[in-house]
């Protein structure tokens, strides 16, 4: 299954409270359950003004549909072509 990194521009994201992040997560999970098992949220990274999410899905269109139904941005969606880490250097 392809893996994607989604960049979501959300000014002030780094200042969101635990309750606000929980609400966003609940909205996302609710949409995911409606869309079925072919799309999965793996993790997200919250920065000052953006949230970077990692998903698996069969295509970008399903990622876009998730964002539309959830009411949150998906400003950039990139398919992961490979992964590297310090272990790659060994």
C-alpha positions in Angstrom: 0.0 0.0 0.0 1.4 3.4 -0.9 2.4 5.7 2.0 1.9 9.5 1.8 3.0 12.5 3.8 0.3 15.2 4.0 1.2 18.8 4.8 -1.6 20.6 6.4 -1.2 24.4 6.8 -2.9 25.3 10.1 -1.7 28.6 11.6 -1.1 28.3 15.3 -1.1 24.5 15.2 1.7 24.3 17.8 -0.5 26.2 20.3 -3.5 23.9 20.0 -4.5 22.5 23.4 -4.6 18.8 24.2 -8.5 19.0 23.9 -8.3 20.7 20.5 -5.9 18.0 19.2 -8.1 15.3 20.6 -11.1 16.8 18.8 -9.2 17.0 15.5 -8.1 13.4 16.0 -11.6 12.3 16.7 -12.9 14.0 13.6 -10.2 12.4 11.5 -10.9 8.9 12.9 -14.6 9.3 12.3 -14.0 10.1 8.7 -11.5 7.2 8.4 -14.1 4.7 9.7 -16.6 5.9 7.1 -14.0 5.6 4.2 -13.1 2.0 5.1 -10.0 0.0 5.8 -8.1 1.0 2.6 -6.9 4.3 4.2 -5.0 4.4 7.5 -3.6 7.2 9.6 -0.2 6.2 11.0 1.0 9.3 12.8 1.2 13.1 12.7 3.8 15.7 13.6 2.5 19.1 14.9 4.8 22.1 14.2 4.2 25.8 14.8 1.9 26.4 11.8 1.6 23.0 10.1 0.7 19.4 10.8 2.5 16.7 8.8 0.5 13.5 8.7 1.6 10.0 7.5 -1.1 7.8 5.9 -1.3 4.7 3.8 -3.9 4.7 1.1 -4.3 3.3 -2.4 -4.2 6.8 -4.0 -4.1 10.6 -3.4 -7.7 10.9 -4.3 -8.8 9.0 -1.1 -6.5 11.3 1.0 -8.2 14.3 -0.6 -11.6 12.9 0.1 -10.6 12.3 3.8 -9.5 16.0 4.1 -12.7 17.2 2.4 -15.0 15.2 4.6 -13.0 16.1 7.7 -13.0 19.8 6.9 -9.2 20.2 7.3 -6.6 21.2 4.7 -4.4 18.9 2.7 -2.2 21.5 1.1 0.4 19.1 -0.2 0.2 15.3 -0.6 3.4 13.5 -1.5 3.8 9.8 -2.0 6.8 8.3 -0.1 9.1 6.7 -2.6 11.7 5.4 -0.1 12.8 5.8 3.5 16.2 6.3 5.0 17.6 6.5 8.5 20.9 6.2 10.3 20.8 2.5 9.7 20.9 3.3 5.9 24.5 4.5 6.4 25.6 1.1 7.8 
